[in-house]
Amino acid sequence: MERPTGQARITPPPRLLPWLSAEGNPCYLVTDDDGSYLSRLADDLEAVQLATATDVLGLAREVLDDPASPHTEVRFAGIRLAECLSDALRVAESRGMRLPALDSGDAGDA
């Protein structure tokens, strides 16, 4: 289907993907199809990352609530929590980048 003449196609901003490149750099996806294979894969991985963070938080609380927890368990819990926080922040950043911008007139209503 062709667009009527005179209508410009608006390209959405690049999507920050929930993984890093082999060199440790952020990866981005440029597409206007939220249902593409790569978009769905990213959505699924974000869901797994957030579910994992929930599980790790519950387990870490058990370790941190026990004053007799060995140093190594506390350290391991802290490392896993930091990993999960990094993942959750990446998901939040990616989703925030995809929110529609507020019109200047809408800002006063908030």
N, CA, C and O atoms as a printed pandas DataFrame, in Angstrom:
     atom_number atom_name residue_name chain_id  residue_number  x_coord  y_coord  z_coord
0              1         N          MET        A               1    0.853   -1.178    0.000
1              2        CA          MET        A               1    0.000    0.000    0.000
2              3         C          MET        A               1    0.892    1.232    0.000
3              4         O          MET        A               1    1.831    1.326    0.791
4              5         N          GLU        A               2    0.606    2.156   -0.867
5              6        CA          GLU        A               2    1.397    3.376   -0.969
6              7         C          GLU        A               2    0.792    4.472   -0.106
7              8         O          GLU        A               2   -0.422    4.539    0.087
8              9         N          ARG        A               3    1.681    5.340    0.415
9             10        CA          ARG        A               3    1.222    6.485    1.180
10            11         C          ARG        A               3    0.771    7.572    0.227
11            12         O          ARG        A               3    1.343    7.741   -0.850
12            13         N          PRO        A               4   -0.261    8.312    0.624
13            14        CA          PRO        A               4   -0.674    9.442   -0.202
14            15         C          PRO        A               4    0.472   10.436   -0.360
15            16         O          PRO        A               4    1.289   10.608    0.545
16            17         N          THR        A               5    0.518   11.074   -1.499
17            18        CA          THR        A               5    1.559   12.051   -1.784
18            19         C          THR        A               5    1.516   13.182   -0.766
19            20         O          THR        A               5    0.445   13.663   -0.395
20            21         N          GLY        A               6    2.696   13.597   -0.322
21            22        CA          GLY        A               6    2.767   14.711    0.609
22            23         C          GLY        A               6    2.866   14.281    2.067
23            24         O          GLY        A               6    3.123   15.122    2.929
24            25         N          GLN        A               7    2.668   12.982    2.374
25            26        CA          GLN        A               7    2.779   12.532    3.762
26            27         C          GLN        A               7    4.164   11.943    3.984
27            28         O          GLN        A               7    4.562   10.987    3.318
28            29         N          ALA        A               8    4.872   12.513    4.906
29            30        CA          ALA        A               8    6.213   12.040    5.214
30            31         C          ALA        A               8    6.129   10.855    6.169
31            32         O          ALA        A               8    5.260   10.796    7.039
32            33         N          ARG        A               9    7.018    9.950    5.990
33            34        CA          ARG        A               9    7.091    8.796    6.877
34            35         C          ARG        A               9    7.934    9.180    8.084
35            36         O          ARG        A               9    9.055    9.668    7.936
36            37         N          ILE        A              10    7.403    8.962    9.255
37            38        CA          ILE        A              10    8.126    9.291   10.484
38            39         C          ILE        A              10    8.868    8.043   10.943
39            40         O          ILE        A              10    8.255    7.016   11.234
40            41         N          THR        A              11   10.180    8.141   11.003
41            42        CA          THR        A              11   10.994    7.025   11.453
42            43         C          THR        A              11   11.101    7.079   12.969
43            44         O          THR        A              11   11.518    8.095   13.525
44            45         N          PRO        A              12   10.725    5.985   13.647
45            46        CA          PRO        A              12   10.847    5.986   15.104
46            47         C          PRO        A              12   12.318    6.010   15.516
47            48         O          PRO        A              12   13.192    5.657   14.723
48            49         N          PRO        A              13   12.590    6.421   16.743
49            50        CA          PRO        A              13   13.991    6.438   17.195
50            51         C          PRO        A              13   14.527    5.007   17.279
51            52         O          PRO        A              13   13.744    4.066   17.409
52            53         N          PRO        A              14   15.829    4.833   17.209
53            54        CA          PRO        A              14   16.396    3.488   17.342
54            55         C          PRO        A              14   16.033    2.888   18.699
55            56         O          PRO        A              14   15.960    3.592   19.706
56            57         N          ARG        A              15   15.809    1.591   18.707
57            58        CA          ARG        A              15   15.489    0.894   19.954
58            59         C          ARG        A              15   16.773    0.343   20.552
59            60         O          ARG        A              15   17.538   -0.347   19.879
60            61         N          LEU        A              16   17.002    0.654   21.820
61            62        CA          LEU        A              16   18.131    0.088   22.548
62            63         C          LEU        A              16   17.785   -1.360   22.866
63            64         O          LEU        A              16   16.783   -1.631   23.527
64            65         N          LEU        A              17   18.608   -2.285   22.398
65            66        CA          LEU        A              17   18.343   -3.702   22.609
66            67         C          LEU        A              17   18.883   -4.156   23.959
67            68         O          LEU        A              17   19.808   -3.543   24.493
68            69         N          PRO        A              18   18.314   -5.226   24.517
69            70        CA          PRO        A              18   18.701   -5.657   25.867
70            71         C          PRO        A              18   19.970   -6.502   25.912
71            72         O          PRO        A              18   20.130   -7.310   26.827
72            73         N          TRP        A              19   20.860   -6.339   24.965
73            74        CA          TRP        A              19   22.135   -7.034   24.974
74            75         C          TRP        A              19   23.204   -6.114   24.415
75            76         O          TRP        A              19   22.916   -5.099   23.780
76            77         N          LEU        A              20   24.446   -6.501   24.671
77            78        CA          LEU        A              20   25.592   -5.731   24.198
78            79         C          LEU        A              20   26.249   -6.456   23.032
79            80         O          LEU        A              20   26.061   -7.659   22.852
80            81         N          SER        A              21   27.016   -5.720   22.247
81            82        CA          SER        A              21   27.785   -6.332   21.163
82            83         C          SER        A              21   28.927   -7.144   21.775
83            84         O          SER        A              21   29.168   -7.084   22.980
84            85         N          ALA        A              22   29.619   -7.896   20.935
85            86        CA          ALA        A              22   30.767   -8.683   21.400
86            87         C          ALA        A              22   31.849   -7.784   22.001
87            88         O          ALA        A              22   32.622   -8.220   22.853
88            89         N          GLU        A              23   31.897   -6.524   21.551
89            90        CA          GLU        A              23   32.889   -5.568   22.071
90            91         C          GLU        A              23   32.386   -4.851   23.320
91            92         O          GLU        A              23   33.112   -4.039   23.893
92            93         N          GLY        A              24   31.160   -5.134   23.752
93            94        CA          GLY        A              24   30.608   -4.500   24.947
94            95         C          GLY        A              24   29.889   -3.187   24.684
95            96         O          GLY        A              24   29.607   -2.433   25.616
96            97         N          ASN        A              25   29.592   -2.909   23.418
97            98        CA          ASN        A              25   28.895   -1.674   23.056
98            99         C          ASN        A              25   27.387   -1.903   22.986
99           100         O          ASN        A              25   26.940   -3.027   22.757
100          101         N          PRO        A              26   26.599   -0.839   23.182
101          102        CA          PRO        A              26   25.150   -0.985   23.058
102          103         C          PRO        A              26   24.753   -1.347   21.631
103          104         O          PRO        A              26   25.410   -0.948   20.669
104          105         N          CYS        A              27   23.681   -2.102   21.512
105          106        CA          CYS        A              27   23.134   -2.468   20.203
106          107         C          CYS        A              27   21.788   -1.772   20.034
107          108         O          CYS        A              27   21.011   -1.655   20.982
108          109         N          TYR        A              28   21.528   -1.317   18.825
109          110        CA          TYR        A              28   20.281   -0.616   18.521
110          111         C          TYR        A              28   19.605   -1.275   17.329
111          112         O          TYR        A              28   20.262   -1.857   16.465
112          113         N          LEU        A              29   18.282   -1.173   17.299
113          114        CA          LEU        A              29   17.480   -1.679   16.200
114          115         C          LEU        A              29   16.691   -0.515   15.615
115          116         O          LEU        A              29   16.020    0.221   16.338
116          117         N          VAL        A              30   16.778   -0.361   14.311
117          118        CA          VAL        A              30   16.001    0.667   13.626
118          119         C          VAL        A              30   14.960   -0.047   12.778
119          120         O          VAL        A              30   15.290   -0.698   11.787
120          121         N          THR        A              31   13.696    0.081   13.180
121          122        CA          THR        A              31   12.599   -0.537   12.439
122          123         C          THR        A              31   11.305    0.190   12.777
123          124         O          THR        A              31   11.175    0.788   13.845
124          125         N          ASP        A              32   10.363    0.132   11.864
125          126        CA          ASP        A              32    9.041    0.679   12.155
126          127         C          ASP        A              32    8.042   -0.463   12.356
127          128         O          ASP        A              32    6.831   -0.244   12.378
128          129         N          ASP        A              33    8.569   -1.693   12.504
129          130        CA          ASP        A              33    7.733   -2.870   12.700
130          131         C          ASP        A              33    7.980   -3.441   14.096
131          132         O          ASP        A              33    8.938   -4.184   14.311
132          133         N          ASP        A              34    7.101   -3.085   15.050
133          134        CA          ASP        A              34    7.249   -3.592   16.420
134          135         C          ASP        A              34    7.028   -5.088   16.511
135          136         O          ASP        A              34    7.347   -5.698   17.532
136          137         N          GLY        A              35    6.485   -5.694   15.455
137          138        CA          GLY        A              35    6.225   -7.120   15.457
138          139         C          GLY        A              35    7.275   -7.930   14.731
139          140         O          GLY        A              35    7.084   -9.123   14.494
140          141         N          SER        A              36    8.391   -7.296   14.370
141          142        CA          SER        A              36    9.442   -8.026   13.654
142          143         C          SER        A              36   10.063   -9.079   14.574
143          144         O          SER        A              36    9.927   -9.020   15.796
144          145         N          TYR        A              37   10.746  -10.037   13.956
145          146        CA          TYR        A              37   11.372  -11.116   14.721
146          147         C          TYR        A              37   12.321  -10.559   15.783
147          148         O          TYR        A              37   12.273  -10.980   16.938
148          149         N          LEU        A              38   13.173   -9.627   15.401
149          150        CA          LEU        A              38   14.148   -9.075   16.338
150          151         C          LEU        A              38   13.474   -8.262   17.446
151          152         O          LEU        A              38   13.924   -8.290   18.592
152          153         N          SER        A              39   12.405   -7.544   17.118
153          154        CA          SER        A              39   11.664   -6.798   18.141
154          155         C          SER        A              39   11.031   -7.754   19.151
155          156         O          SER        A              39   11.072   -7.509   20.356
156          157         N          ARG        A              40   10.447   -8.845   18.653
157          158        CA          ARG        A              40    9.831   -9.828   19.552
158          159         C          ARG        A              40   10.886  -10.524   20.412
159          160         O          ARG        A              40   10.657  -10.794   21.591
160          161         N          LEU        A              41   12.039  -10.811   19.813
161          162        CA          LEU        A              41   13.133  -11.420   20.564
162          163         C          LEU        A              41   13.586  -10.494   21.687
163          164         O          LEU        A              41   13.807  -10.943   22.812
164          165         N          ALA        A              42   13.725   -9.211   21.388
165          166        CA          ALA        A              42   14.121   -8.229   22.402
166          167         C          ALA        A              42   13.062   -8.131   23.501
167          168         O          ALA        A              42   13.399   -8.065   24.683
168          169         N          ASP        A              43   11.780   -8.121   23.116
169          170        CA          ASP        A              43   10.701   -8.085   24.110
170          171         C          ASP        A              43   10.770   -9.301   25.034
171          172         O          ASP        A              43   10.636   -9.178   26.251
172          173         N          ASP        A              44   10.982  -10.477   24.435
173          174        CA          ASP        A              44   11.061  -11.709   25.228
174          175         C          ASP        A              44   12.254  -11.689   26.173
175          176         O          ASP        A              44   12.134  -12.094   27.330
176          177         N          LEU        A              45   13.396  -11.224   25.698
177          178        CA          LEU        A              45   14.582  -11.174   26.554
178          179         C          LEU        A              45   14.396  -10.165   27.687
179          180         O          LEU        A              45   14.812  -10.424   28.816
180          181         N          GLU        A              46   13.780   -9.026   27.401
181          182        CA          GLU        A              46   13.497   -8.053   28.464
182          183         C          GLU        A              46   12.611   -8.682   29.535
183          184         O          GLU        A              46   12.841   -8.476   30.727
184          185         N          ALA        A              47   11.605   -9.444   29.125
185          186        CA          ALA        A              47   10.717  -10.102   30.091
186          187         C          ALA        A              47   11.495  -11.104   30.943
187          188         O          ALA        A              47   11.272  -11.191   32.151
188          189         N          VAL        A              48   12.394  -11.853   30.332
189          190        CA          VAL        A              48   13.218  -12.816   31.072
190          191         C          VAL        A              48   14.132  -12.079   32.052
191          192         O          VAL        A              48   14.284  -12.498   33.200
192          193         N          GLN        A              49   14.738  -10.983   31.598
193          194        CA          GLN        A              49   15.632  -10.226   32.473
194          195         C          GLN        A              49   14.896   -9.683   33.688
195          196         O          GLN        A              49   15.418   -9.738   34.801
196          197         N          LEU        A              50   13.692   -9.159   33.491
197          198        CA          LEU        A              50   12.938   -8.610   34.611
198          199         C          LEU        A              50   12.460   -9.714   35.552
199          200         O          LEU        A              50   12.453   -9.524   36.768
200          201         N          ALA        A              51   12.062  -10.860   35.010
201          202        CA          ALA        A              51   11.648  -11.990   35.856
202          203         C          ALA        A              51   12.839  -12.518   36.652
203          204         O          ALA        A              51   12.702  -12.861   37.826
204          205         N          THR        A              52   13.992  -12.582   36.020
205          206        CA          THR        A              52   15.208  -13.014   36.715
206          207         C          THR        A              52   15.549  -12.058   37.841
207          208         O          THR        A              52   15.931  -12.487   38.930
208          209         N          ALA        A              53   15.414  -10.762   37.587
209          210        CA          ALA        A              53   15.686   -9.768   38.629
210          211         C          ALA        A              53   14.767   -9.963   39.824
211          212         O          ALA        A              53   15.203   -9.831   40.968
212          213         N          THR        A              54   13.515  -10.273   39.576
213          214        CA          THR        A              54   12.569  -10.527   40.670
214          215         C          THR        A              54   13.013  -11.731   41.490
215          216         O          THR        A              54   12.994  -11.691   42.721
216          217         N          ASP        A              55   13.412  -12.801   40.808
217          218        CA          ASP        A              55   13.877  -14.006   41.511
218          219         C          ASP        A              55   15.145  -13.731   42.312
219          220         O          ASP        A              55   15.246  -14.125   43.474
220          221         N          VAL        A              56   16.106  -13.060   41.696
221          222        CA          VAL        A              56   17.375  -12.769   42.367
222          223         C          VAL        A              56   17.140  -11.877   43.582
223          224         O          VAL        A              56   17.768  -12.068   44.624
224          225         N          LEU        A              57   16.240  -10.906   43.456
225          226        CA          LEU        A              57   15.944  -10.026   44.586
226          227         C          LEU        A              57   15.392  -10.823   45.764
227          228         O          LEU        A              57   15.799  -10.609   46.906
228          229         N          GLY        A              58   14.479  -11.732   45.492
229          230        CA          GLY        A              58   13.922  -12.558   46.571
230          231         C          GLY        A              58   14.987  -13.397   47.248
231          232         O          GLY        A              58   15.026  -13.476   48.476
232          233         N          LEU        A              59   15.853  -14.026   46.464
233          234        CA          LEU        A              59   16.916  -14.853   47.035
234          235         C          LEU        A              59   17.945  -14.010   47.783
235          236         O          LEU        A              59   18.430  -14.411   48.841
236          237         N          ALA        A              60   18.275  -12.843   47.235
237          238        CA          ALA        A              60   19.252  -11.973   47.886
238          239         C          ALA        A              60   18.718  -11.469   49.225
239          240         O          ALA        A              60   19.473  -11.346   50.189
240          241         N          ARG        A              61   17.429  -11.180   49.285
241          242        CA          ARG        A              61   16.848  -10.715   50.558
242          243         C          ARG        A              61   17.010  -11.768   51.652
243          244         O          ARG        A              61   17.279  -11.439   52.807
244          245         N          GLU        A              62   16.844  -13.043   51.273
245          246        CA          GLU        A              62   17.021  -14.118   52.259
246          247         C          GLU        A              62   18.448  -14.116   52.796
247          248         O          GLU        A              62   18.661  -14.238   54.002
248          249         N          VAL        A              63   19.420  -13.977   51.906
249          250        CA          VAL        A              63   20.830  -13.961   52.319
250          251         C          VAL        A              63   21.118  -12.731   53.173
251          252         O          VAL        A              63   21.780  -12.831   54.205
252          253         N          LEU        A              64   20.623  -11.571   52.744
253          254        CA          LEU        A              64   20.919  -10.330   53.453
254          255         C          LEU        A              64   20.181  -10.215   54.782
255          256         O          LEU        A              64   20.646   -9.530   55.692
256          257         N          ASP        A              65   19.029  -10.885   54.900
257          258        CA          ASP        A              65   18.274  -10.855   56.156
258          259         C          ASP        A              65   18.901  -11.740   57.239
259          260         O          ASP        A              65   18.608  -11.577   58.423
260          261         N          ASP        A              66   19.748  -12.660   56.838
261          262        CA          ASP        A              66   20.383  -13.582   57.788
262          263         C          ASP        A              66   21.743  -13.033   58.196
263          264         O          ASP        A              66   22.672  -13.020   57.388
264          265         N          PRO        A              67   21.872  -12.574   59.452
265          266        CA          PRO        A              67   23.164  -12.006   59.878
266          267         C          PRO        A              67   24.300  -13.030   59.871
267          268         O          PRO        A              67   25.472  -12.654   59.908
268          269         N          ALA        A              68   23.962  -14.317   59.823
269          270        CA          ALA        A              68   24.993  -15.352   59.815
270          271         C          ALA        A              68   25.399  -15.769   58.404
271          272         O          ALA        A              68   26.181  -16.705   58.241
272          273         N          SER        A              69   24.884  -15.095   57.392
273          274        CA          SER        A              69   25.245  -15.447   56.013
274          275         C          SER        A              69   26.746  -15.255   55.800
275          276         O          SER        A              69   27.310  -14.232   56.189
276          277         N          PRO        A              70   27.378  -16.234   55.186
277          278        CA          PRO        A              70   28.821  -16.110   54.927
278          279         C          PRO        A              70   29.122  -14.945   53.984
279          280         O          PRO        A              70   28.297  -14.573   53.151
280          281         N          HIS        A              71   30.300  -14.389   54.131
281          282        CA          HIS        A              71   30.757  -13.263   53.320
282          283         C          HIS        A              71   30.634  -13.583   51.830
283          284         O          HIS        A              71   30.216  -12.732   51.045
284          285         N          THR        A              72   30.995  -14.799   51.442
285          286        CA          THR        A              72   30.963  -15.158   50.026
286          287         C          THR        A              72   29.542  -15.153   49.467
287          288         O          THR        A              72   29.332  -14.773   48.315
288          289         N          GLU        A              73   28.568  -15.570   50.273
289          290        CA          GLU        A              73   27.172  -15.548   49.813
290          291         C          GLU        A              73   26.659  -14.120   49.674
291          292         O          GLU        A              73   25.939  -13.803   48.727
292          293         N          VAL        A              74   27.028  -13.267   50.609
293          294        CA          VAL        A              74   26.613  -11.863   50.541
294          295         C          VAL        A              74   27.236  -11.211   49.301
295          296         O          VAL        A              74   26.564  -10.483   48.570
296          297         N          ARG        A              75   28.521  -11.480   49.074
297          298        CA          ARG        A              75   29.197  -10.925   47.896
298          299         C          ARG        A              75   28.549  -11.434   46.611
299          300         O          ARG        A              75   28.304  -10.650   45.694
300          301         N          PHE        A              76   28.269  -12.728   46.533
301          302        CA          PHE        A              76   27.637  -13.305   45.346
302          303         C          PHE        A              76   26.271  -12.661   45.111
303          304         O          PHE        A              76   25.921  -12.336   43.976
304          305         N          ALA        A              77   25.504  -12.478   46.183
305          306        CA          ALA        A              77   24.189  -11.836   46.060
306          307         C          ALA        A              77   24.340  -10.406   45.534
307          308         O          ALA        A              77   23.568   -9.968   44.681
308          309         N          GLY        A              78   25.327   -9.692   46.043
309          310        CA          GLY        A              78   25.556   -8.321   45.584
310          311         C          GLY        A              78   25.934   -8.248   44.114
311          312         O          GLY        A              78   25.471   -7.367   43.389
312          313         N          ILE        A              79   26.767   -9.165   43.683
313          314        CA          ILE        A              79   27.175   -9.197   42.268
314          315         C          ILE        A              79   25.967   -9.482   41.386
315          316         O          ILE        A              79   25.766   -8.812   40.373
316          317         N          ARG        A              80   25.157  -10.477   41.763
317          318        CA          ARG        A              80   23.966  -10.811   40.963
318          319         C          ARG        A              80   22.972   -9.649   40.954
319          320         O          ARG        A              80   22.361   -9.366   39.923
320          321         N          LEU        A              81   22.807   -8.973   42.099
321          322        CA          LEU        A              81   21.901   -7.818   42.156
322          323         C          LEU        A              81   22.385   -6.699   41.234
323          324         O          LEU        A              81   21.579   -6.054   40.563
324          325         N          ALA        A              82   23.687   -6.468   41.200
325          326        CA          ALA        A              82   24.239   -5.433   40.320
326          327         C          ALA        A              82   23.990   -5.786   38.856
327          328         O          ALA        A              82   23.649   -4.910   38.061
328          329         N          GLU        A              83   24.154   -7.054   38.493
329          330        CA          GLU        A              83   23.883   -7.484   37.120
330          331         C          GLU        A              83   22.416   -7.254   36.763
331          332         O          GLU        A              83   22.100   -6.739   35.691
332          333         N          CYS        A              84   21.526   -7.643   37.677
333          334        CA          CYS        A              84   20.090   -7.487   37.425
334          335         C          CYS        A              84   19.694   -6.014   37.356
335          336         O          CYS        A              84   18.845   -5.634   36.549
336          337         N          LEU        A              85   20.303   -5.190   38.194
337          338        CA          LEU        A              85   20.008   -3.757   38.149
338          339         C          LEU        A              85   20.458   -3.161   36.818
339          340         O          LEU        A              85   19.756   -2.331   36.240
340          341         N          SER        A              86   21.609   -3.577   36.336
341          342        CA          SER        A              86   22.079   -3.104   35.021
342          343         C          SER        A              86   21.089   -3.482   33.926
343          344         O          SER        A              86   20.770   -2.667   33.060
344          345         N          ASP        A              87   20.605   -4.720   33.967
345          346        CA          ASP        A              87   19.623   -5.163   32.972
346          347         C          ASP        A              87   18.332   -4.365   33.082
347          348         O          ASP        A              87   17.780   -3.932   32.070
348          349         N          ALA        A              88   17.847   -4.167   34.302
349          350        CA          ALA        A              88   16.588   -3.439   34.504
350          351         C          ALA        A              88   16.709   -1.981   34.056
351          352         O          ALA        A              88   15.772   -1.427   33.482
352          353         N          LEU        A              89   17.853   -1.368   34.317
353          354        CA          LEU        A              89   18.064    0.015   33.875
354          355         C          LEU        A              89   18.109    0.106   32.354
355          356         O          LEU        A              89   17.605    1.074   31.783
356          357         N          ARG        A              90   18.700   -0.882   31.687
357          358        CA          ARG        A              90   18.743   -0.904   30.228
358          359         C          ARG        A              90   17.322   -1.041   29.672
359          360         O          ARG        A              90   16.967   -0.372   28.702
360          361         N          VAL        A              91   16.503   -1.916   30.294
361          362        CA          VAL        A              91   15.117   -2.074   29.856
362          363         C          VAL        A              91   14.363   -0.753   30.037
363          364         O          VAL        A              91   13.627   -0.329   29.146
364          365         N          ALA        A              92   14.548   -0.109   31.188
365          366        CA          ALA        A              92   13.866    1.168   31.447
366          367         C          ALA        A              92   14.308    2.237   30.449
367          368         O          ALA        A              92   13.483    2.999   29.945
368          369         N          GLU        A              93   15.602    2.292   30.165
369          370        CA          GLU        A              93   16.102    3.282   29.202
370          371         C          GLU        A              93   15.515    3.014   27.812
371          372         O          GLU        A              93   15.081    3.939   27.125
372          373         N          SER        A              94   15.506    1.756   27.409
373          374        CA          SER        A              94   14.979    1.400   26.096
374          375         C          SER        A              94   13.509    1.764   25.975
375          376         O          SER        A              94   13.080    2.333   24.971
376          377         N          ARG        A              95   12.745    1.435   26.997
377          378        CA          ARG        A              95   11.309    1.735   26.952
378          379         C          ARG        A              95   11.053    3.231   27.041
379          380         O          ARG        A              95   10.131    3.743   26.406
380          381         N          GLY        A              96   11.855    3.929   27.816
381          382        CA          GLY        A              96   11.699    5.380   27.918
382          383         C          GLY        A              96   11.993    6.077   26.607
383          384         O          GLY        A              96   11.349    7.070   26.268
384          385         N          MET        A              97   12.967    5.561   25.867
385          386        CA          MET        A              97   13.314    6.150   24.570
386          387         C          MET        A              97   12.176    5.982   23.560
387          388         O          MET        A              97   12.075    6.743   22.598
388          389         N          ARG        A              98   11.323    4.980   23.786
389          390        CA          ARG        A              98   10.250    4.704   22.833
390          391         C          ARG        A              98    8.926    5.342   23.221
391          392         O          ARG        A              98    7.938    5.194   22.501
392          393         N          LEU        A              99    8.886    6.052   24.352
393          394        CA          LEU        A              99    7.662    6.756   24.736
394          395         C          LEU        A              99    7.442    7.935   23.805
395          396         O          LEU        A              99    8.395    8.603   23.405
396          397         N          PRO        A             100    6.190    8.190   23.461
397          398        CA          PRO        A             100    5.939    9.354   22.606
398          399         C          PRO        A             100    6.270   10.639   23.370
399          400         O          PRO        A             100    6.031   10.749   24.573
400          401         N          ALA        A             101    6.817   11.591   22.647
401          402        CA          ALA        A             101    7.167   12.879   23.256
402          403         C          ALA        A             101    5.895   13.656   23.568
403          404         O          ALA        A             101    4.924   13.611   22.813
404          405         N          LEU        A             102    5.914   14.361   24.680
405          406        CA          LEU        A             102    4.776   15.207   25.045
406          407         C          LEU        A             102    4.792   16.470   24.215
407          408         O          LEU        A             102    5.852   17.045   23.967
408          409         N          ASP        A             103    3.629   16.900   23.788
409          410        CA          ASP        A             103    3.518   18.202   23.140
410          411         C          ASP        A             103    3.748   19.268   24.195
411          412         O          ASP        A             103    3.493   19.036   25.377
412          413         N          SER        A             104    4.227   20.433   23.785
413          414        CA          SER        A             104    4.476   21.499   24.749
414          415         C          SER        A             104    3.187   21.888   25.475
415          416         O          SER        A             104    3.247   22.297   26.635
416          417         N          GLY        A             105    2.042   21.773   24.839
417          418        CA          GLY        A             105    0.768   22.074   25.474
418          419         C          GLY        A             105    0.364   21.044   26.506
419          420         O          GLY        A             105   -0.368   21.364   27.442
420          421         N          ASP        A             106    0.837   19.776   26.350
421          422        CA          ASP        A             106    0.517   18.721   27.289
422          423         C          ASP        A             106    1.320   18.851   28.589
423          424         O          ASP        A             106    0.884   18.367   29.633
424          425         N          ALA        A             107    2.479   19.494   28.533
425          426        CA          ALA        A             107    3.344   19.584   29.697
426          427         C          ALA        A             107    2.672   20.327   30.839
427          428         O          ALA        A             107    2.905   19.994   32.001
428          429         N          GLY        A             108    1.860   21.306   30.550
429          430        CA          GLY        A             108    1.188   22.064   31.596
430          431         C          GLY        A             108    0.050   21.301   32.240
431          432         O          GLY        A             108   -0.366   21.632   33.350
432          433         N          ASP        A             109   -0.466   20.277   31.556
433          434        CA          ASP        A             109   -1.565   19.475   32.100
434          435         C          ASP        A             109   -1.096   18.471   33.124
435          436         O          ASP        A             109   -1.900   18.007   33.932
436          437         N          ALA        A             110    0.201   18.111   33.120
437          438        CA          ALA        A             110    0.694   17.035   33.980
438          439         C          ALA        A             110    0.781   17.441   35.419
439          440         O          ALA        A             110    1.180   16.639   36.264
